[in-house]
Amino acid sequence: MTTRLNINGQQKTVAADAGTPLLYVLRNDLALNGAKFGCGLGQCGACTVIVDGAPVFSCVTPVGALAGRAVRTVESLGTAERPGRLQAAFIKHQAAQCGYCIAGMLMRAQALLERNPHPDEQEIRAYMEANLCRCGTHHRILAAIQEVARGGRQ
Amino acid sequence: MSGVDPGRRALLRHGALLVGFTMLPGLARAEFNAMGLPTVVDARLPGSLKTAPLLDAWIQVAPDGKVTVCSGKVELGTGVRTALIQVAVEQLELQPGAITFIGGDTARTPNEGYTAGSHTIADSGTALLNASAQVAALLRSGAAAQWQVDVGTVWLEAGRARGPGGRSMHYGLAVKGLDARGLHRAASVAAPLRAPGAYRVIGKPVARVDIPAKVTGGAAYVQDLRLPGMLHARVVRPPRIGARLLGVDTAAVRRLPGVRNVVHDGNYLAVLADDEWRAVTAMRALTLAARWEGGTPLPRPDQIHATLQALPAENIVILQRGTVGAARGPAVASRYTKQYVLHGSIGPSCSVAQLSGGVLTVWTHTQGVYPLRAALAELVGMPLDQVRCIHTEGSGCYGQNGADDVAADAAILACAMPGVPVRVQLMRDQENLWEPYAPAMFSTVRATLDGNGRIADWEYDVWSGSHNERPGNAGKLVPAWLRARPIAPSPSLPMPQPEGGGDRNALPLYDIPNARVVNHFLAVTPLRTSAMRSLGAHLNIMAIESTIDQLAVLAHADPVRFRLDHLRASPRAQAVITRAAAMFGWKAGAATLPLRGRGFGFAQYKNLMGFVAIAVEVLFDPDRNTVRILRVACAADCGQLVNPDGARNQLEGGIIQSASWTLQEQLQYGTAGIASTDWSTYPILRFSQVPDRIDVALIDQPGKPFLGVAEAAQGPMAAALTNALAQATGVRRRDLPLLAAR
């Protein structure tokens, strides 16, 4: 059986059952590395992507629920050669250690900044609560998001 | 991708004949020490050149001038790849992006044992610093010989040797001016090292080479490896350690869509499918189809320390100085405990393996490709030189997580499907239930003041299971226990001082005339345990620093002043303490608001590596039993700095991770088994709980040895939090985690 999806602005048809979690389709059928398997339970946020503007745990979201909805992954924000604004802020602040959680962090932060372009630190912390980092890179992640929230001003 | 470069292997074999470099099957695991290191070839050489002295084991120059730098240390997410590149290019006069860097590949890099213990920059960085300086000198000599000019007139610049009259040649041509050995020669004891004041790359905050891919979805991890024709595997582990598989009907699972094979060998179960989600689905069906019985009962968690104390111990006196027990002044006597803690990698462990052309290639995020290779070769019954382990990054591990176990799964399953690449990733509950935990441990301390308010004597005893269950033999790997012909783990051994295991940092650095410290090593304990960032230092430093604060109270002294007065022989210790206190605005005798507490913690990691002092201020909420960390001031001296921003990142991360361990982390389990299967049953700090503010100051030591930094903050942060909470609550808590319901 096949499923039609809108991924990063492109229509894709994948040979996956409706019950397959989006994460596996992104990583395997579409070879997109950004979203990561962390818990499979929606508890850690490593798999976070944006669906119609909202952050979603792709590990617990079946592709059958995504008809007509726009899915965005970290790959949509930019490339290593031409990083997007938030990605550039993460690079500037060296906001990663192992980095396994970082693509999910970026997508949750991106969703916040699209809803509220100028969140303060408390709003950022509250919004990012759903995503775990084990390396303890939180302050750098906050600094990178705040830089974009302040319009590039430190 | 799977073949071993025959030229490289021949080169290394040749090297082995000359100097004992480690590729011959005869030089096997038995000759590795506890850190997975081969025998020392020349003890006079700096860093890891001691065990791998050939210059071209580290730095290779291709005929076209391209430079490849090899390290046996691997990137675990700490930024060492970038730091090692910085060291290597300094005197080779290359840009960091101009070299190819290989870290941890048994076909290509030296054996530097495990990437652990904050050793990477001290071992591999020191080797590369000296090797690159010697290679740079050889390149100048080679060019000078061909130009027939004095070597003093030749310099290196941007990848070319340059000489009088505008002459230049690339490094590949310069090497041709050397004798037939080229760079295939043993390092010298003395290297023409650049003066630290002239460094152009070392000591600079060079941006990490791996971060752009990690923030843009580039292929950065072993989880991202996709080989042609690759199958996805999932394992089914027993529900409890020691459980036996009574029966399993695999026929129905074999008929599921996409399933290519089911492997059933004793208590070992796995399924391979053509698609990852199909593998997960089949794993669930296989889980339901399996019937288990028995299992090793676990102790009651509320009695774990009594259980540990009753076990047979190897009692090792690690310090006996003067006479303890004779002093009669004010005394402190206490007991400190720690529960089992999870590594808690965000990404469950993963590996890819392929048996092709008679060679088993394993892509793995292990901390030690060579020791793992030896264990895998034993596991699958292949000669050492037909197994190749290639380090490929995974999620941060902070010690031995499931990385080596899942590499064993991949090896077993690849051997069951010759020619086919097999990718295995553990599920969250499998990672949590089967990883080797940081050991539960406890210690007792008794210390006495003399009539002048100085410490007169000190007795410290620490009980802990093993902090080093790394391979080792194949029996250190979980899959080896489960197969029909199991392999037992090799005996657990204490890690000796000066680095220590459970007794790491059990020796107080303070001036104390009479002291006795005993390590009670427990070779067999109820749960599987192994190395986690700082080992026993987390509890030992917390216990020592808690005692120091209590003694300061008895001596009517400010705790920072009291520390300085007992560290007169260590100006570097005094410097970080003074700096952290100044950053924090520490004032002796300053009054605090109710429920607020300030605390201080200090240690030199292992008493021989990085110095870290931390001051914190906390606000305690008695109604919710929570702590808000208002601010953290940290000063660190990790010797000659290589990448100051990388060092800061590690210290900030260590502070937050240690805060999580210290305040709230403990493995949940009952007599029936492990209950911490996910993040709801093993909560770690989230954004709302991390400190409001962290300031880090680095004290550079130009020209002094690299000391490492990645593990140095764990103990001091635990100590500072414990001392701050004691002030905030008025009651000293001595059992970790500090906020556990009791």
Chai-1 contact restraints between the chains, C-beta under 6 A:
chainA,res_idxA,chainB,res_idxB,connection_type,confidence,min_distance_angstrom,max_distance_angstrom,comment,restraint_id
A,T20,B,W277,contact,1.0,0.0,6.0,A-B,restraint_1
A,Y24,B,E276,contact,1.0,0.0,6.0,A-B,restraint_2
A,Y24,B,W277,contact,1.0,0.0,6.0,A-B,restraint_3
A,N28,B,E276,contact,1.0,0.0,6.0,A-B,restraint_4
A,N33,B,G217,contact,1.0,0.0,6.0,A-B,restraint_5
A,N33,B,A219,contact,1.0,0.0,6.0,A-B,restraint_6
A,N33,B,D224,contact,1.0,0.0,6.0,A-B,restraint_7
A,G34,B,G217,contact,1.0,0.0,6.0,A-B,restraint_8
A,K36,B,G347,contact,1.0,0.0,6.0,A-B,restraint_9
A,G38,B,I346,contact,1.0,0.0,6.0,A-B,restraint_10
A,G38,B,G347,contact,1.0,0.0,6.0,A-B,restraint_11
A,C39,B,R428,contact,1.0,0.0,6.0,A-B,restraint_12
A,G40,B,R428,contact,1.0,0.0,6.0,A-B,restraint_13
A,L41,B,D678,contact,1.0,0.0,6.0,A-B,restraint_14
A,Q43,B,D678,contact,1.0,0.0,6.0,A-B,restraint_15
A,Q43,B,W679,contact,1.0,0.0,6.0,A-B,restraint_16
A,C44,B,I346,contact,1.0,0.0,6.0,A-B,restraint_17
A,C44,B,W679,contact,1.0,0.0,6.0,A-B,restraint_18
A,A46,B,I346,contact,1.0,0.0,6.0,A-B,restraint_19
A,V74,B,G217,contact,1.0,0.0,6.0,A-B,restraint_20
A,E75,B,G217,contact,1.0,0.0,6.0,A-B,restraint_21
A,T79,B,T216,contact,1.0,0.0,6.0,A-B,restraint_22
A,A80,B,P212,contact,1.0,0.0,6.0,A-B,restraint_23
A,A80,B,A213,contact,1.0,0.0,6.0,A-B,restraint_24
A,A80,B,T216,contact,1.0,0.0,6.0,A-B,restraint_25
A,A80,B,G218,contact,1.0,0.0,6.0,A-B,restraint_26
A,Q87,B,V215,contact,1.0,0.0,6.0,A-B,restraint_27
A,Q87,B,T216,contact,1.0,0.0,6.0,A-B,restraint_28
A,F90,B,V215,contact,1.0,0.0,6.0,A-B,restraint_29
A,I91,B,I211,contact,1.0,0.0,6.0,A-B,restraint_30
A,Q94,B,D645,contact,1.0,0.0,6.0,A-B,restraint_31
A,A96,B,I211,contact,1.0,0.0,6.0,A-B,restraint_32
A,A96,B,K214,contact,1.0,0.0,6.0,A-B,restraint_33
A,Q97,B,G77,contact,1.0,0.0,6.0,A-B,restraint_34
A,Q97,B,G653,contact,1.0,0.0,6.0,A-B,restraint_35
A,C98,B,G77,contact,1.0,0.0,6.0,A-B,restraint_36
A,C98,B,S395,contact,1.0,0.0,6.0,A-B,restraint_37
A,C98,B,G396,contact,1.0,0.0,6.0,A-B,restraint_38
A,G99,B,K214,contact,1.0,0.0,6.0,A-B,restraint_39
A,Y100,B,I346,contact,1.0,0.0,6.0,A-B,restraint_40
A,Y100,B,G347,contact,1.0,0.0,6.0,A-B,restraint_41
A,Y100,B,S395,contact,1.0,0.0,6.0,A-B,restraint_42
A,C101,B,I346,contact,1.0,0.0,6.0,A-B,restraint_43
A,I102,B,K214,contact,1.0,0.0,6.0,A-B,restraint_44
A,I102,B,V215,contact,1.0,0.0,6.0,A-B,restraint_45
A,R125,B,F687,contact,1.0,0.0,6.0,A-B,restraint_46
A,R125,B,S688,contact,1.0,0.0,6.0,A-B,restraint_47
A,M128,B,F687,contact,1.0,0.0,6.0,A-B,restraint_48
A,E129,B,R686,contact,1.0,0.0,6.0,A-B,restraint_49
A,E129,B,F687,contact,1.0,0.0,6.0,A-B,restraint_50
A,E129,B,S688,contact,1.0,0.0,6.0,A-B,restraint_51
A,R134,B,G344,contact,1.0,0.0,6.0,A-B,restraint_52
A,R134,B,I346,contact,1.0,0.0,6.0,A-B,restraint_53
A,R134,B,G396,contact,1.0,0.0,6.0,A-B,restraint_54
A,C135,B,G396,contact,1.0,0.0,6.0,A-B,restraint_55
A,C135,B,G653,contact,1.0,0.0,6.0,A-B,restraint_56
A,G136,B,G653,contact,1.0,0.0,6.0,A-B,restraint_57
A,G136,B,I656,contact,1.0,0.0,6.0,A-B,restraint_58
A,G136,B,Q657,contact,1.0,0.0,6.0,A-B,restraint_59
A,H138,B,F687,contact,1.0,0.0,6.0,A-B,restraint_60
A,H138,B,V690,contact,1.0,0.0,6.0,A-B,restraint_61
A,H139,B,E652,contact,1.0,0.0,6.0,A-B,restraint_62
A,H139,B,I694,contact,1.0,0.0,6.0,A-B,restraint_63
